[in-house]
Every structure is written in structure tokens, then in C-alpha cells.
């Protein structure tokens, strides 16, 4: 008996397929593999990519025969995206855009005004009072905060993209019977 059939049998047992039905399915599979081998057809040609994943093949075949319930997302062909991951990605992207716009526009603008006045000299002398006024205008007073915000948003968006990549790779392979 081939290793593929034995792995399928173990998977059917794990899935709770009745022993009699699992033996029948294993016998059918062994017969089909034997006939294919006699005709010079490899298991890969007969089973496709499922030849490399006996657990997935066994689960798919059992579900198609109605022995076990089909996975709930089988009809749709894709899993639902986790809401938290979607929200995190949107928040990171929005923060990145806001930080970039703040840096590009130079907002908020900050100005600092200081005024010093000196008391006039003694009465009777005609010296006008002196007022010193210093005005400092800057657009870059908040730039360090904006750069930090831009950096953190970029890191968060990169992390979100990494999570999306891992999420899509964690999808179960589609098995063909």
C-alpha cells in the first residue's frame, strides 16, 4: 500500500470518517493509483497538485462525498479578512497621509512675539520711550514631531503589509479530488 494512501487513511480517521467508508475510499484510491501506474501515468498526473498534499486531498474527497461537512468558506473561495487587520491598515495609511501633508504644507505655523519696553528717562528730557519687539516666525517648529509621526506610520504600514502577506500565505491549499 502506498504511503499516499496510508496518509489519506490517517487523515480520514482524524476527520471522523467511519472506518468502513474510509477503507472503501482507501481501496478505491489504491486501485486508481495502481491502474494509473500500470498505464504509465504518474500519481502527479492523476491527482495534480494534490499528490503532494495527501491530507488536503483526503479532506477534499471526504467533503465531496458528503462524509464530512464542507468548510464554510469553500463556496466563496476566500476567507474573510480580519476586521482588526483592516482597521489597523487603514489607520496606518491615514496617519501616513496626514503626516506627509503636514510636512508638505508646513502646518501648523508657529510665531513667537516678545516685547520689551524701557521706561522713559527722567521727566523734562525729550527722549521717546524705546520699545523693542522681536518676532520669530517658523514653519518647522513642529517638524520633528511630524517626522516622527511619518516614521511611525511608515513602520506601522510596513507591519500591516507584512501581516497581510502572512495572512494570504496561511490560506489552506485548494485540493482537487
C-alpha positions, 0 to 999 in steps of 0.5 A: 500500500502506498504511503499516499494512501496510508496518509489519506487513511490517517487523515480520514480517521482524524476527520471522523470518517467511519472506518468502513467508508474510509477503507472503501475510499482507501481501496478505491484510491489504491486501485486508481493509483495502481491502474494509473501506474500500470498505464504509465501515468504518474500519481502527479498526473492523476491527482495534480497538485494534490499528490503532494498534499495527501491530507488536503486531498483526503479532506477534499474527497471526504467533503465531496462525498458528503462524509464530512461537512464542507468548510464554510468558506469553500463556496466563496473561495476566500476567507474573510479578512480580519476586521482588526487587520483592516482597521489597523491598515487603514489607520496606518495609511491615514496617519501616513497621509496626514503626516506627509501633508503636514510636512508638505504644507508646513502646518501648523505655523508657529510665531513667537512675539516678545516685547520689551519696553524701557521706561522713559528717562527722567521727566523734562528730557525729550527722549521717546520711550524705546520699545523693542519687539522681536518676532520669530516666525517658523514653519518647522517648529513642529517638524520633528514631531511630524517626522516622527509621526511619518516614521511611525506610520511608515513602520506601522504600514510596513507591519500591516503589509507584512501581516497581510502577506502572512495572512494570504500565505496561511490560506489552506491549499485548494485540493482537487479530488 
